[in-house]
């Protein structure tokens, strides 16, 4: 049985913030191959054919709890011995624990829509919120759920819910909490949805707009999401993503992180059905499923030194972890910054929050224009520790960095963008001095001198385009990239100004002409 919360739908397109879009598009399929130790074997620990069709699992309060489509739940304290317990009949497709209770939501738009339990064994049905609920997470003192109909709801107790946002173009499949934020992923428009409080949301494309994304999870400093095109994507904050290949053309229905390892479970594609694992979320190993290859693996969780995966045929499989979780790569560096000059960039690495299982012994810096990539290896003992030459002036590049220890490379930092310039002075210009009405006008601001002194820019930059005034905060490379929607017709002066550390700066004007539309 296929996941009823997933359906195809034509998406509505829209314009997004230029800086985020440009950076996302420039973040190509990257990442060095990382040798990952083969995972221990999965083994079937329970089968209940015809009794339940499992869809989600979580670990809390000292036990695993599995829910699905039917009138049973499965519970285990050791991930090996399972007991079935009666539950309200429903299409339970998501479950989370918080505030002392388990909360499960239904993917069907008929009562009951919710059931709750304090121990995972005894459940009570509630009317709950109406919707095709595909994911629920708990964080920052609240539950947040998403639906295949583009709904977002939140609750402080798991009983009383409030709708916070509805966008019908989104087909939301999964939600997780980490790094102080909720992130959901969408297979309708191919976006990541981000909220710092579970109430207010913004959205950003993960890669090429329209690509489908599923099964988001958080661990070791990064969020990880999956596309059925054989891709995984990583991000530290969710605004900008780096795409990596998994070589597994499956829809990943669920993912989790535990004991230094990401695990994702998938949906049957032809005769292929695999589980994939990674320490860094960038390079993945595939393992054949331990039983019926025609069933969809729909949920996976981690707790008490064990991974548990469940499938739509009523199977539960377990992968035990030794008492020592084993080697771990570092978390990504906290950032990459630097200075640019004519045809080149100097980069500075900001050490990771956690070095992982061994000291960080170097960094790998990658600069790309979306077609070609430049790399250099940076040491840890002096700054600037990496210089990349051969760049073209005026071109927007994406740059990210990875930390290395003896166990491998971390996931990359969220890409920053940079623009090499012939002269390091404050200037504001459009790379296309003549544009047509109705087209966006791109403005590049370069040469914010505070960064050239090794200090992050902190002052807002004021950008003038004729009579229109915009503001921005410069990137870690001392630059701004703005999009002026519907610029007025005619010839306009473009210039920038700011005050930093007691000094006022103002660029010489450049000029742009907006012609009538074709």
Secondary structure, DSSP 8 states (H G I E B T S, - for coil): ---TT------------HHHHHHHHH--B-------------EEEEE-TTTEEEEEEEEETTEEEEEEEEEEEEEESSSSS-EEEEEEEEEEEEEEEETTEEEEEESSSSS--EEEESSSSS-EEE----S-EEEEEEETTEEEEEETTSEEEEESSSSS-EEEEE-TT--EEEEEEETTEEEEEESSS-EEEEESSSSS-EEEESSSTT---EEEEEETTEEEEEETTTEEEEESSSSS-EEEE-S--S-EEEEEEETTEEEEEE--BTTB-EEEEESSSSS-EEEE-SS-TTS-EEEEEEETTEEEEEETTSEEEEEE--SS--------EEEEEEEEETTEEEEEEEEES--TTS---EEEEEEE-SS-EEEEEE-SSSSS-EEEE---TT-EEEEEEEEEETTEE------EEEE--SS-S-EEE-SSSEEETTS-EEEEEE--HHHHTT----SEEEEEETTEEEEEE--TTS-EEEEETT--SEEEEEEEEEEETTEEEE-B-EEEEEE---
